Amino acid sequence: MDDVTDCPICAELRQLVAELQKHAAVMENKVSMAFEKLTKAETRIRQLQETLAGAKTDSTNSSKPPSSDIVKPPKKTGSGPRQRGAQPGHAPQQRAAFRPDQINQVQQHAYQSCPQCGGAVEQLATPAEVIQQAELVERPLLITEHQSYTCRCQACQQNFTHAIPPTIATAGTFGPRLMAHVAYLKGACHTSFRTIQQWLQETCGLQISTGTLAKICQRMARSLQPAYDELRRQIPAQTKVHIDETGHRDNGDWYWAWVFRAPSFTLFHIDRTRSTVVLDYLLGDQFRGTLQADFYGAYRRYLATHPLADAQFCHAHLVRDVKFLATLPDEADRQFATKLLAELRELFRLWHARAEAADEKTFRQELIAQGKKLEAVALEQAPSTKASRTLARRFRKYGDQYLRFTRVEGLDPTNNAAEQAIRQLVIDRHVTQGTRSQRGRTWCERIWSVIATCRQHGQNLLSFLEKSLLANLTDTPPPTLLPT
């Protein structure tokens, strides 16, 4: 047969196969597009979850200060509100009685005759009851008029005028103790000039302008310069220095207030920059000690350019970073965070159980061993997620600076010393709203440093302020803040 015609059924089947192949191609294209959209959606969801986790950071899982938690305080947990007053188990605190040399006067309350029949009485030697009462005097102000007289010698016929003592003449209207109190109220108590003015008026009957109060603080700042410069010269020679920084407002401009806390003193410095320029200026090129600080980049850059220096990075900040990992959506990040937190808890437990160790050598061996376990988890068990790999790289490069305290006596695992010292500054910033000039910044640097250093080793702040003013008025050697 020359002409072969297809079977109708076969032709129908071929047409059906062609249509199915075309439909399959369309569906395959739709599935491919849907898969691409799904992949993008999953990536976007992960980004949003990480962004949300970042937005929920607070002082417990990031480097934010505790004061930032006030914006969204955590919900209180527990059975109920805490009761006012002393808590169960709290030992009673009783004020010690005044010593005999502290008592200015004794007033006796006794019957001169019998209150019942009016007969003669004999006083017993021991008081039946004693109450010691402290009270302010009605007008705690002594105003002295100093008069300089001229005499004429009858023999040589010359006039001689007796000079007023330099301390009185140089001080002028207000004495050193009064000026020291003004500086104390302004610097240590964060009191405004207007409030100091009202306090002096109402308690002492003293009229004084706010401008004069500002001048008194500037005179005090000049008097404190020798003590401040002495501390600044000592910074490069320290074996360890806790360092931290926070924002500072000056006449609307943004500055940075730095704190350098050494074992025996504390120095504050206000600067426009938060960079290594400040570290170069105060620590210098020959600093051989250990920086105790957080993981901020300026400290790492200083280490990179100053091989003589070393660092101990803060574990409190490390714990916050690890806790942040535990809030991320990826299960691998959360498991990694759990392992790290377990090793960190054990490291801190050993640190706080130092008194229980048999001896210093045993304590150090246990601490070093636990530090190695922490480092091993950070380096060997990190998953391939971005956040975990970032933390692992940090340990790979700076593990020695995180665990230096386990090997070196005198170092702390946290930077709490600097953070505690900087609270004075933060409170002052909230109350005073910052400064308005270079003179204001200088006043703050010096008075903050003096306050913190006096508190650090129990020196009387008011007495030091008065002695500094007297030294400035009489051109005599100033007092030192450094313990002798």
Secondary structure as a PSIPRED ss2 file (coil, helix, strand):
# PSIPRED VFORMAT (PSIPRED V4.0)

   1 M C   1.000  0.000  0.000
   2 D C   1.000  0.000  0.000
   3 D C   1.000  0.000  0.000
   4 V C   1.000  0.000  0.000
   5 T C   1.000  0.000  0.000
   6 D C   1.000  0.000  0.000
   7 C C   1.000  0.000  0.000
   8 P H   0.000  1.000  0.000
   9 I H   0.000  1.000  0.000
  10 C H   0.000  1.000  0.000
  11 A H   0.000  1.000  0.000
  12 E H   0.000  1.000  0.000
  13 L H   0.000  1.000  0.000
  14 R H   0.000  1.000  0.000
  15 Q H   0.000  1.000  0.000
  16 L H   0.000  1.000  0.000
  17 V H   0.000  1.000  0.000
  18 A H   0.000  1.000  0.000
  19 E H   0.000  1.000  0.000
  20 L H   0.000  1.000  0.000
  21 Q H   0.000  1.000  0.000
  22 K H   0.000  1.000  0.000
  23 H H   0.000  1.000  0.000
  24 A H   0.000  1.000  0.000
  25 A H   0.000  1.000  0.000
  26 V H   0.000  1.000  0.000
  27 M H   0.000  1.000  0.000
  28 E H   0.000  1.000  0.000
  29 N H   0.000  1.000  0.000
  30 K H   0.000  1.000  0.000
  31 V H   0.000  1.000  0.000
  32 S H   0.000  1.000  0.000
  33 M H   0.000  1.000  0.000
  34 A H   0.000  1.000  0.000
  35 F H   0.000  1.000  0.000
  36 E H   0.000  1.000  0.000
  37 K H   0.000  1.000  0.000
  38 L H   0.000  1.000  0.000
  39 T H   0.000  1.000  0.000
  40 K H   0.000  1.000  0.000
  41 A H   0.000  1.000  0.000
  42 E H   0.000  1.000  0.000
  43 T H   0.000  1.000  0.000
  44 R H   0.000  1.000  0.000
  45 I H   0.000  1.000  0.000
  46 R H   0.000  1.000  0.000
  47 Q H   0.000  1.000  0.000
  48 L H   0.000  1.000  0.000
  49 Q H   0.000  1.000  0.000
  50 E H   0.000  1.000  0.000
  51 T H   0.000  1.000  0.000
  52 L H   0.000  1.000  0.000
  53 A H   0.000  1.000  0.000
  54 G H   0.000  1.000  0.000
  55 A H   0.000  1.000  0.000
  56 K C   1.000  0.000  0.000
  57 T C   1.000  0.000  0.000
  58 D C   1.000  0.000  0.000
  59 S C   1.000  0.000  0.000
  60 T C   1.000  0.000  0.000
  61 N C   1.000  0.000  0.000
  62 S C   1.000  0.000  0.000
  63 S C   1.000  0.000  0.000
  64 K C   1.000  0.000  0.000
  65 P C   1.000  0.000  0.000
  66 P H   0.000  1.000  0.000
  67 S H   0.000  1.000  0.000
  68 S H   0.000  1.000  0.000
  69 D H   0.000  1.000  0.000
  70 I H   0.000  1.000  0.000
  71 V C   1.000  0.000  0.000
  72 K C   1.000  0.000  0.000
  73 P C   1.000  0.000  0.000
  74 P C   1.000  0.000  0.000
  75 K C   1.000  0.000  0.000
  76 K C   1.000  0.000  0.000
  77 T C   1.000  0.000  0.000
  78 G C   1.000  0.000  0.000
  79 S C   1.000  0.000  0.000
  80 G C   1.000  0.000  0.000
  81 P C   1.000  0.000  0.000
  82 R C   1.000  0.000  0.000
  83 Q C   1.000  0.000  0.000
  84 R C   1.000  0.000  0.000
  85 G C   1.000  0.000  0.000
  86 A C   1.000  0.000  0.000
  87 Q C   1.000  0.000  0.000
  88 P C   1.000  0.000  0.000
  89 G C   1.000  0.000  0.000
  90 H C   1.000  0.000  0.000
  91 A C   1.000  0.000  0.000
  92 P C   1.000  0.000  0.000
  93 Q C   1.000  0.000  0.000
  94 Q C   1.000  0.000  0.000
  95 R C   1.000  0.000  0.000
  96 A C   1.000  0.000  0.000
  97 A C   1.000  0.000  0.000
  98 F C   1.000  0.000  0.000
  99 R C   1.000  0.000  0.000
 100 P H   0.000  1.000  0.000
 101 D H   0.000  1.000  0.000
 102 Q H   0.000  1.000  0.000
 103 I C   1.000  0.000  0.000
 104 N C   1.000  0.000  0.000
 105 Q C   1.000  0.000  0.000
 106 V C   1.000  0.000  0.000
 107 Q C   1.000  0.000  0.000
 108 Q C   1.000  0.000  0.000
 109 H C   1.000  0.000  0.000
 110 A C   1.000  0.000  0.000
 111 Y C   1.000  0.000  0.000
 112 Q C   1.000  0.000  0.000
 113 S C   1.000  0.000  0.000
 114 C C   1.000  0.000  0.000
 115 P C   1.000  0.000  0.000
 116 Q C   1.000  0.000  0.000
 117 C C   1.000  0.000  0.000
 118 G C   1.000  0.000  0.000
 119 G C   1.000  0.000  0.000
 120 A C   1.000  0.000  0.000
 121 V C   1.000  0.000  0.000
 122 E C   1.000  0.000  0.000
 123 Q C   1.000  0.000  0.000
 124 L C   1.000  0.000  0.000
 125 A C   1.000  0.000  0.000
 126 T C   1.000  0.000  0.000
 127 P C   1.000  0.000  0.000
 128 A C   1.000  0.000  0.000
 129 E C   1.000  0.000  0.000
 130 V C   1.000  0.000  0.000
 131 I C   1.000  0.000  0.000
 132 Q C   1.000  0.000  0.000
 133 Q C   1.000  0.000  0.000
 134 A C   1.000  0.000  0.000
 135 E C   1.000  0.000  0.000
 136 L C   1.000  0.000  0.000
 137 V C   1.000  0.000  0.000
 138 E C   1.000  0.000  0.000
 139 R C   1.000  0.000  0.000
 140 P C   1.000  0.000  0.000
 141 L C   1.000  0.000  0.000
 142 L C   1.000  0.000  0.000
 143 I C   1.000  0.000  0.000
 144 T C   1.000  0.000  0.000
 145 E C   1.000  0.000  0.000
 146 H C   1.000  0.000  0.000
 147 Q C   1.000  0.000  0.000
 148 S C   1.000  0.000  0.000
 149 Y C   1.000  0.000  0.000
 150 T E   0.000  0.000  1.000
 151 C E   0.000  0.000  1.000
 152 R E   0.000  0.000  1.000
 153 C C   1.000  0.000  0.000
 154 Q C   1.000  0.000  0.000
 155 A C   1.000  0.000  0.000
 156 C C   1.000  0.000  0.000
 157 Q C   1.000  0.000  0.000
 158 Q C   1.000  0.000  0.000
 159 N E   0.000  0.000  1.000
 160 F E   0.000  0.000  1.000
 161 T E   0.000  0.000  1.000
 162 H C   1.000  0.000  0.000
 163 A C   1.000  0.000  0.000
 164 I C   1.000  0.000  0.000
 165 P C   1.000  0.000  0.000
 166 P H   0.000  1.000  0.000
 167 T H   0.000  1.000  0.000
 168 I H   0.000  1.000  0.000
 169 A H   0.000  1.000  0.000
 170 T H   0.000  1.000  0.000
 171 A H   0.000  1.000  0.000
 172 G C   1.000  0.000  0.000
 173 T C   1.000  0.000  0.000
 174 F C   1.000  0.000  0.000
 175 G C   1.000  0.000  0.000
 176 P H   0.000  1.000  0.000
 177 R H   0.000  1.000  0.000
 178 L H   0.000  1.000  0.000
 179 M H   0.000  1.000  0.000
 180 A H   0.000  1.000  0.000
 181 H H   0.000  1.000  0.000
 182 V H   0.000  1.000  0.000
 183 A H   0.000  1.000  0.000
 184 Y H   0.000  1.000  0.000
 185 L H   0.000  1.000  0.000
 186 K H   0.000  1.000  0.000
 187 G H   0.000  1.000  0.000
 188 A C   1.000  0.000  0.000
 189 C C   1.000  0.000  0.000
 190 H C   1.000  0.000  0.000
 191 T C   1.000  0.000  0.000
 192 S C   1.000  0.000  0.000
 193 F H   0.000  1.000  0.000
 194 R H   0.000  1.000  0.000
 195 T H   0.000  1.000  0.000
 196 I H   0.000  1.000  0.000
 197 Q H   0.000  1.000  0.000
 198 Q H   0.000  1.000  0.000
 199 W H   0.000  1.000  0.000
 200 L H   0.000  1.000  0.000
 201 Q H   0.000  1.000  0.000
 202 E H   0.000  1.000  0.000
 203 T H   0.000  1.000  0.000
 204 C H   0.000  1.000  0.000
 205 G C   1.000  0.000  0.000
 206 L C   1.000  0.000  0.000
 207 Q C   1.000  0.000  0.000
 208 I C   1.000  0.000  0.000
 209 S C   1.000  0.000  0.000
 210 T H   0.000  1.000  0.000
 211 G H   0.000  1.000  0.000
 212 T H   0.000  1.000  0.000
 213 L H   0.000  1.000  0.000
 214 A H   0.000  1.000  0.000
 215 K H   0.000  1.000  0.000
 216 I H   0.000  1.000  0.000
 217 C H   0.000  1.000  0.000
 218 Q H   0.000  1.000  0.000
 219 R H   0.000  1.000  0.000
 220 M H   0.000  1.000  0.000
 221 A H   0.000  1.000  0.000
 222 R H   0.000  1.000  0.000
 223 S H   0.000  1.000  0.000
 224 L C   1.000  0.000  0.000
 225 Q H   0.000  1.000  0.000
 226 P H   0.000  1.000  0.000
 227 A H   0.000  1.000  0.000
 228 Y H   0.000  1.000  0.000
 229 D H   0.000  1.000  0.000
 230 E H   0.000  1.000  0.000
 231 L H   0.000  1.000  0.000
 232 R H   0.000  1.000  0.000
 233 R H   0.000  1.000  0.000
 234 Q H   0.000  1.000  0.000
 235 I H   0.000  1.000  0.000
 236 P H   0.000  1.000  0.000
 237 A H   0.000  1.000  0.000
 238 Q C   1.000  0.000  0.000
 239 T C   1.000  0.000  0.000
 240 K E   0.000  0.000  1.000
 241 V E   0.000  0.000  1.000
 242 H E   0.000  0.000  1.000
 243 I E   0.000  0.000  1.000
 244 D E   0.000  0.000  1.000
 245 E E   0.000  0.000  1.000
 246 T E   0.000  0.000  1.000
 247 G E   0.000  0.000  1.000
 248 H E   0.000  0.000  1.000
 249 R E   0.000  0.000  1.000
 250 D E   0.000  0.000  1.000
 251 N C   1.000  0.000  0.000
 252 G C   1.000  0.000  0.000
 253 D E   0.000  0.000  1.000
 254 W E   0.000  0.000  1.000
 255 Y E   0.000  0.000  1.000
 256 W E   0.000  0.000  1.000
 257 A E   0.000  0.000  1.000
 258 W E   0.000  0.000  1.000
 259 V E   0.000  0.000  1.000
 260 F E   0.000  0.000  1.000
 261 R E   0.000  0.000  1.000
 262 A C   1.000  0.000  0.000
 263 P C   1.000  0.000  0.000
 264 S C   1.000  0.000  0.000
 265 F C   1.000  0.000  0.000
 266 T E   0.000  0.000  1.000
 267 L E   0.000  0.000  1.000
 268 F E   0.000  0.000  1.000
 269 H E   0.000  0.000  1.000
 270 I E   0.000  0.000  1.000
 271 D E   0.000  0.000  1.000
 272 R C   1.000  0.000  0.000
 273 T C   1.000  0.000  0.000
 274 R C   1.000  0.000  0.000
 275 S C   1.000  0.000  0.000
 276 T H   0.000  1.000  0.000
 277 V H   0.000  1.000  0.000
 278 V H   0.000  1.000  0.000
 279 L H   0.000  1.000  0.000
 280 D H   0.000  1.000  0.000
 281 Y H   0.000  1.000  0.000
 282 L H   0.000  1.000  0.000
 283 L H   0.000  1.000  0.000
 284 G C   1.000  0.000  0.000
 285 D C   1.000  0.000  0.000
 286 Q C   1.000  0.000  0.000
 287 F C   1.000  0.000  0.000
 288 R C   1.000  0.000  0.000
 289 G C   1.000  0.000  0.000
 290 T E   0.000  0.000  1.000
 291 L E   0.000  0.000  1.000
 292 Q E   0.000  0.000  1.000
 293 A E   0.000  0.000  1.000
 294 D C   1.000  0.000  0.000
 295 F C   1.000  0.000  0.000
 296 Y C   1.000  0.000  0.000
 297 G H   0.000  1.000  0.000
 298 A H   0.000  1.000  0.000
 299 Y H   0.000  1.000  0.000
 300 R H   0.000  1.000  0.000
 301 R H   0.000  1.000  0.000
 302 Y H   0.000  1.000  0.000
 303 L H   0.000  1.000  0.000
 304 A H   0.000  1.000  0.000
 305 T H   0.000  1.000  0.000
 306 H C   1.000  0.000  0.000
 307 P C   1.000  0.000  0.000
 308 L C   1.000  0.000  0.000
 309 A C   1.000  0.000  0.000
 310 D E   0.000  0.000  1.000
 311 A E   0.000  0.000  1.000
 312 Q E   0.000  0.000  1.000
 313 F E   0.000  0.000  1.000
 314 C C   1.000  0.000  0.000
 315 H H   0.000  1.000  0.000
 316 A H   0.000  1.000  0.000
 317 H H   0.000  1.000  0.000
 318 L H   0.000  1.000  0.000
 319 V H   0.000  1.000  0.000
 320 R H   0.000  1.000  0.000
 321 D H   0.000  1.000  0.000
 322 V H   0.000  1.000  0.000
 323 K H   0.000  1.000  0.000
 324 F H   0.000  1.000  0.000
 325 L H   0.000  1.000  0.000
 326 A C   1.000  0.000  0.000
 327 T C   1.000  0.000  0.000
 328 L C   1.000  0.000  0.000
 329 P C   1.000  0.000  0.000
 330 D C   1.000  0.000  0.000
 331 E H   0.000  1.000  0.000
 332 A H   0.000  1.000  0.000
 333 D H   0.000  1.000  0.000
 334 R H   0.000  1.000  0.000
 335 Q H   0.000  1.000  0.000
 336 F H   0.000  1.000  0.000
 337 A H   0.000  1.000  0.000
 338 T H   0.000  1.000  0.000
 339 K H   0.000  1.000  0.000
 340 L H   0.000  1.000  0.000
 341 L H   0.000  1.000  0.000
 342 A H   0.000  1.000  0.000
 343 E H   0.000  1.000  0.000
 344 L H   0.000  1.000  0.000
 345 R H   0.000  1.000  0.000
 346 E H   0.000  1.000  0.000
 347 L H   0.000  1.000  0.000
 348 F H   0.000  1.000  0.000
 349 R H   0.000  1.000  0.000
 350 L H   0.000  1.000  0.000
 351 W H   0.000  1.000  0.000
 352 H H   0.000  1.000  0.000
 353 A C   1.000  0.000  0.000
 354 R H   0.000  1.000  0.000
 355 A H   0.000  1.000  0.000
 356 E H   0.000  1.000  0.000
 357 A C   1.000  0.000  0.000
 358 A C   1.000  0.000  0.000
 359 D C   1.000  0.000  0.000
 360 E H   0.000  1.000  0.000
 361 K H   0.000  1.000  0.000
 362 T H   0.000  1.000  0.000
 363 F H   0.000  1.000  0.000
 364 R H   0.000  1.000  0.000
 365 Q H   0.000  1.000  0.000
 366 E H   0.000  1.000  0.000
 367 L H   0.000  1.000  0.000
 368 I H   0.000  1.000  0.000
 369 A H   0.000  1.000  0.000
 370 Q H   0.000  1.000  0.000
 371 G H   0.000  1.000  0.000
 372 K H   0.000  1.000  0.000
 373 K H   0.000  1.000  0.000
 374 L H   0.000  1.000  0.000
 375 E H   0.000  1.000  0.000
 376 A H   0.000  1.000  0.000
 377 V H   0.000  1.000  0.000
 378 A H   0.000  1.000  0.000
 379 L H   0.000  1.000  0.000
 380 E H   0.000  1.000  0.000
 381 Q C   1.000  0.000  0.000
 382 A C   1.000  0.000  0.000
 383 P C   1.000  0.000  0.000
 384 S C   1.000  0.000  0.000
 385 T C   1.000  0.000  0.000
 386 K H   0.000  1.000  0.000
 387 A H   0.000  1.000  0.000
 388 S H   0.000  1.000  0.000
 389 R H   0.000  1.000  0.000
 390 T H   0.000  1.000  0.000
 391 L H   0.000  1.000  0.000
 392 A H   0.000  1.000  0.000
 393 R H   0.000  1.000  0.000
 394 R H   0.000  1.000  0.000
 395 F H   0.000  1.000  0.000
 396 R H   0.000  1.000  0.000
 397 K H   0.000  1.000  0.000
 398 Y H   0.000  1.000  0.000
 399 G H   0.000  1.000  0.000
 400 D H   0.000  1.000  0.000
 401 Q H   0.000  1.000  0.000
 402 Y H   0.000  1.000  0.000
 403 L C   1.000  0.000  0.000
 404 R H   0.000  1.000  0.000
 405 F H   0.000  1.000  0.000
 406 T H   0.000  1.000  0.000
 407 R C   1.000  0.000  0.000
 408 V C   1.000  0.000  0.000
 409 E C   1.000  0.000  0.000
 410 G C   1.000  0.000  0.000
 411 L C   1.000  0.000  0.000
 412 D C   1.000  0.000  0.000
 413 P C   1.000  0.000  0.000
 414 T C   1.000  0.000  0.000
 415 N C   1.000  0.000  0.000
 416 N H   0.000  1.000  0.000
 417 A H   0.000  1.000  0.000
 418 A H   0.000  1.000  0.000
 419 E H   0.000  1.000  0.000
 420 Q H   0.000  1.000  0.000
 421 A H   0.000  1.000  0.000
 422 I C   1.000  0.000  0.000
 423 R H   0.000  1.000  0.000
 424 Q H   0.000  1.000  0.000
 425 L H   0.000  1.000  0.000
 426 V H   0.000  1.000  0.000
 427 I H   0.000  1.000  0.000
 428 D H   0.000  1.000  0.000
 429 R H   0.000  1.000  0.000
 430 H H   0.000  1.000  0.000
 431 V H   0.000  1.000  0.000
 432 T H   0.000  1.000  0.000
 433 Q C   1.000  0.000  0.000
 434 G C   1.000  0.000  0.000
 435 T E   0.000  0.000  1.000
 436 R C   1.000  0.000  0.000
 437 S C   1.000  0.000  0.000
 438 Q H   0.000  1.000  0.000
 439 R H   0.000  1.000  0.000
 440 G H   0.000  1.000  0.000
 441 R H   0.000  1.000  0.000
 442 T H   0.000  1.000  0.000
 443 W H   0.000  1.000  0.000
 444 C H   0.000  1.000  0.000
 445 E H   0.000  1.000  0.000
 446 R H   0.000  1.000  0.000
 447 I H   0.000  1.000  0.000
 448 W H   0.000  1.000  0.000
 449 S H   0.000  1.000  0.000
 450 V H   0.000  1.000  0.000
 451 I H   0.000  1.000  0.000
 452 A H   0.000  1.000  0.000
 453 T H   0.000  1.000  0.000
 454 C H   0.000  1.000  0.000
 455 R H   0.000  1.000  0.000
 456 Q H   0.000  1.000  0.000
 457 H C   1.000  0.000  0.000
 458 G C   1.000  0.000  0.000
 459 Q C   1.000  0.000  0.000
 460 N C   1.000  0.000  0.000
 461 L H   0.000  1.000  0.000
 462 L H   0.000  1.000  0.000
 463 S H   0.000  1.000  0.000
 464 F H   0.000  1.000  0.000
 465 L H   0.000  1.000  0.000
 466 E H   0.000  1.000  0.000
 467 K H   0.000  1.000  0.000
 468 S H   0.000  1.000  0.000
 469 L H   0.000  1.000  0.000
 470 L H   0.000  1.000  0.000
 471 A H   0.000  1.000  0.000
 472 N H   0.000  1.000  0.000
 473 L H   0.000  1.000  0.000
 474 T H   0.000  1.000  0.000
 475 D C   1.000  0.000  0.000
 476 T C   1.000  0.000  0.000
 477 P C   1.000  0.000  0.000
 478 P C   1.000  0.000  0.000
 479 P C   1.000  0.000  0.000
 480 T C   1.000  0.000  0.000
 481 L C   1.000  0.000  0.000
 482 L C   1.000  0.000  0.000
 483 P C   1.000  0.000  0.000
 484 T C   1.000  0.000  0.000
